[in-house]
Amino acid sequence: MALALILLLVVTATAAAAPLSLSARDEIAPTSGHLSVLHDPSGRMTRDEVMARSEAFEPIPGTFNAGTAQKGAWWLRLTVEPEAGSGGLWLMQMSAPYTDYIDVYASDDAEGGQGPVAAKRTGSLVPLGEREIFSHLFVVRLDLREGQRQDIYIRMAGSRSLSAAPVLWRVSPFLSEVTFNLFTVAYIVGAASIMALGAVIFGVWLRSAAFAWYGAYLGCAALVILGNTGFATLLFHPLSPVVVVRMQGIWGCCAVAAAAFVVRAIFCADGHHPLLRRGITALGLLSAGYMVASAFGLYGAIAPYLHINLFLLCLTLPWLAAMRVRRGEPASWWYFVGFSVYALSGIWLTLMVLGVLPASPAGTSGYQIASIFTMVAVLVGLATSVRAGARERRDLQVEVLRASQRKERELEEAVAQRTHALEGEVEARRTAEGALIVALREQRHFLTMVSHEFRTPLAAIQVAIASLEPRVADMDAAVRREARRIARAARRMSHLIDAFLTEEVLDRRVMHLRRARTDVAALVMEICQDMAHQTGRDILAETHLADADRAILEADADLLRAAVENLVGNAVKYGGGPIRARLAQVGEGLSLAVTDSGPAIPETEQPFLFDRYFRGAGANSQSGLGIGLNIVQRIAAAHGGSVRVETVHGAGNTFTIWLPYAREDIIDQPGAGA
């Protein structure tokens, strides 16, 4: 912008800019090099005041471009000298896309006197109905007289970039230019819109952030082109020009933000350039934040910073594209060419908007043409990347398929080998199982035979002891003591035989239960009464049921009797006080809790109580094999129930067996062990 001020304030050797001579052959007359400029910082000077300070005008070497730094208004003066045959109607196109207000004062200052002055108004914030010519371009009509020098004063004001490159047109070529401009803009905007829609659809379909962001950028770029060419004012004619200008500011901010995220998605993905990724993200978010300021009419304040963002982004693009070329990635050359062209045109436009470079219609048109070229190149690059990615995926799928086929063959071979080995193992196991079945059957037969064979002499011993007991009462103490020892040994032998036979019966019965309707309450009451009578102990049987039907179970009565007898027998054997058997309904089953008053079972022994042949340290003084509780557990499991133990120090031990009402033989029923 400093360079722009220097250019605007250069004082040439002449006192005024050279007049613009028009000949009869001229149809187009650019005013570059024929303009003089005067700055009005207050923005309140009238035309008469400006004319009174005609010596203060400074000639401009090229076109006018004040950038965005100056306040107030700027006055341009153009002196026109129509030659013979060049008078009549001319159109002046201002080519000032960002200027809000343009007032053109055309006077007839011939040497012989002063003619009438016509004030014509145009600009971005001037409604179409108030312009002299209803057009998207900033155009006014001039009536020039042949052979008479005329001064044209142009007042320019606004909050955005102020620049102008006035061009004088004859009507016919101007209409041709407008038509060509219309088709060019329609083609560019239409192509950008179609590519934007396609890119967004592909981005969603392929889940590609690069495609989606590029589609958003193309859509915003199409809107920006509509705004810069003036077609936005024409399309949104019913809206206030203030609203349209704010919309243009929002589109510009959105375009820069989308461009930043496109660059991030293409060049900074997969962990590349992490620091630059954060910087580009910050640029994109900052540009997106500028949209809010633009919506409130502050675009003029943030425009320099927005274009600085674009300038910084454009500086990084060629380097990022070159890095992809260096890595040899797919579509890298498309990206390099497309983004390099975009970077050069973007830098050119930014410097022109900021006032560093002179304004010209070629600058704006060149940016649009470069944008179209970039659109096509980047879109082709994205398509090439997708195609390369698809090819890589196909190659990877082929390799995966080949590896899968190799693994499948190896697996088939391994399965065949393992199957052969398993068949050998299965055959060996079958042989072992057959031998084990035979051994178990022979073991059961042996135990049954031994038990029955032992019962005969044992019964004779018990009968003999019973007949001898009355006769040894008068004998000495030693004889009586030995007789009692023989009786105890006989009873112990009888209990051992009963235990072996019970196990043998249990092994056969658990596989084929003889279920029948069994009154568990009556069974428990009978067992408690019988054992109380036999042992002389206080055994209390309690029933806590809503009705008698709840005591009925489909169960094997013989096995259930053995389980209850074992629980009550253990309570009698290891407890010296009263015994309580409590029957209640718990969940969907019956619970029988047998509580003794014996010493508490240590916690270290409780996990092993139901193991076969386990006997605790405190049970060594009592006879037994340690299979009673194991039998209880197996009977409960066969009926789909469970058994557990609870110990309270000083209050005895409670063994609880729970049996379900249902017939299914399922262990761990709901409420089991409750």
LINNORBEL-V951570 format. One record per pair of residues at least 12 apart in sequence whose C-alpha atoms are under 6 Angstrom apart, sorted by the first residue. I is the first residue (numbers start at 1). J is the second residue. If there is no record, write none. Layout:
i: {I & I}
j: {J & J}
This chain:
i: {1 & 1 & 1 & 3 & 4 & 4 & 8 & 16 & 17 & 17 & 17 & 17 & 18 & 19 & 19 & 19 & 20 & 20 & 21 & 21 & 22 & 22 & 23 & 23 & 24 & 24 & 27 & 27 & 28 & 28 & 29 & 29 & 30 & 31 & 31 & 32 & 32 & 33 & 33 & 35 & 35 & 35 & 35 & 36 & 36 & 36 & 36 & 36 & 36 & 37 & 37 & 37 & 37 & 38 & 38 & 38 & 39 & 40 & 40 & 40 & 41 & 41 & 42 & 43 & 43 & 63 & 64 & 64 & 65 & 65 & 65 & 65 & 66 & 66 & 67 & 67 & 67 & 67 & 67 & 68 & 68 & 68 & 73 & 73 & 74 & 74 & 75 & 75 & 76 & 76 & 77 & 77 & 78 & 78 & 79 & 79 & 80 & 80 & 81 & 82 & 82 & 83 & 83 & 84 & 87 & 87 & 87 & 88 & 88 & 89 & 89 & 90 & 90 & 90 & 91 & 91 & 91 & 91 & 91 & 92 & 92 & 92 & 92 & 93 & 93 & 93 & 93 & 94 & 94 & 94 & 94 & 95 & 95 & 96 & 96 & 97 & 98 & 99 & 99 & 99 & 100 & 100 & 100 & 100 & 101 & 101 & 101 & 102 & 102 & 102 & 102 & 102 & 103 & 103 & 103 & 103 & 104 & 104 & 104 & 104 & 105 & 105 & 105 & 105 & 106 & 106 & 108 & 109 & 110 & 110 & 122 & 125 & 125 & 136 & 136 & 136 & 159 & 160 & 161 & 165 & 189 & 192 & 192 & 193 & 196 & 196 & 196 & 199 & 199 & 200 & 200 & 210 & 210 & 210 & 213 & 214 & 217 & 217 & 217 & 220 & 220 & 221 & 224 & 224 & 227 & 246 & 246 & 246 & 249 & 249 & 250 & 250 & 253 & 253 & 254 & 257 & 257 & 257 & 260 & 260 & 264 & 307 & 311 & 314 & 318 & 321 & 321 & 330 & 331 & 331 & 331 & 334 & 334 & 335 & 335 & 338 & 338 & 338 & 342 & 342 & 345 & 451 & 510 & 513 & 514 & 515 & 515 & 515 & 516 & 516 & 517 & 517 & 518 & 518 & 519 & 519 & 520 & 521 & 525 & 538 & 539 & 539 & 540 & 541 & 541 & 542 & 543 & 543 & 544 & 545 & 553 & 563 & 566 & 571 & 574 & 575 & 575 & 575 & 577 & 579 & 579 & 580 & 580 & 581 & 581 & 587 & 588 & 589 & 589 & 589 & 590 & 590 & 591 & 591 & 592 & 592 & 593 & 593 & 594 & 594 & 595 & 595 & 596 & 596 & 597 & 598 & 599 & 600 & 600 & 600 & 610 & 610 & 611 & 612 & 612 & 613 & 613 & 613 & 614 & 637 & 639 & 640 & 640 & 640 & 641 & 641 & 641 & 642 & 642 & 642 & 643 & 643 & 644 & 658}
j: {354 & 355 & 356 & 356 & 355 & 356 & 60 & 59 & 34 & 35 & 36 & 59 & 34 & 34 & 79 & 80 & 80 & 81 & 81 & 82 & 82 & 83 & 83 & 86 & 85 & 86 & 169 & 170 & 168 & 169 & 167 & 168 & 167 & 166 & 167 & 62 & 63 & 61 & 62 & 59 & 60 & 77 & 78 & 57 & 58 & 59 & 60 & 76 & 77 & 57 & 58 & 75 & 76 & 57 & 74 & 75 & 74 & 72 & 73 & 74 & 71 & 72 & 72 & 72 & 73 & 165 & 163 & 164 & 163 & 355 & 358 & 359 & 162 & 355 & 161 & 162 & 353 & 354 & 355 & 160 & 161 & 354 & 156 & 157 & 155 & 156 & 154 & 155 & 153 & 154 & 152 & 153 & 151 & 152 & 150 & 151 & 149 & 150 & 149 & 146 & 147 & 146 & 147 & 146 & 144 & 145 & 146 & 143 & 144 & 142 & 143 & 142 & 169 & 170 & 140 & 141 & 142 & 168 & 169 & 139 & 140 & 167 & 168 & 138 & 139 & 166 & 167 & 138 & 164 & 165 & 166 & 164 & 165 & 163 & 164 & 228 & 161 & 123 & 158 & 162 & 123 & 124 & 125 & 158 & 123 & 156 & 157 & 121 & 122 & 123 & 155 & 156 & 120 & 121 & 154 & 155 & 119 & 120 & 153 & 154 & 118 & 119 & 152 & 153 & 118 & 152 & 150 & 150 & 148 & 149 & 138 & 241 & 242 & 230 & 231 & 234 & 300 & 300 & 353 & 360 & 222 & 218 & 222 & 219 & 215 & 218 & 219 & 211 & 215 & 212 & 215 & 262 & 265 & 266 & 262 & 262 & 255 & 258 & 259 & 251 & 255 & 255 & 251 & 252 & 248 & 294 & 295 & 297 & 294 & 299 & 291 & 294 & 287 & 291 & 288 & 284 & 287 & 288 & 280 & 284 & 277 & 350 & 347 & 343 & 340 & 335 & 336 & 385 & 381 & 384 & 385 & 377 & 381 & 378 & 381 & 374 & 377 & 378 & 370 & 374 & 367 & 497 & 638 & 556 & 556 & 554 & 555 & 556 & 554 & 555 & 553 & 554 & 552 & 553 & 551 & 552 & 551 & 551 & 541 & 578 & 579 & 580 & 580 & 580 & 581 & 582 & 582 & 583 & 584 & 584 & 661 & 632 & 628 & 596 & 598 & 596 & 597 & 598 & 597 & 595 & 596 & 594 & 595 & 593 & 594 & 671 & 660 & 659 & 660 & 661 & 658 & 659 & 657 & 658 & 656 & 657 & 655 & 656 & 654 & 655 & 653 & 654 & 652 & 653 & 652 & 652 & 652 & 647 & 649 & 652 & 629 & 630 & 630 & 627 & 630 & 625 & 626 & 627 & 626 & 667 & 665 & 665 & 666 & 667 & 658 & 659 & 667 & 657 & 658 & 673 & 656 & 657 & 656 & 673}
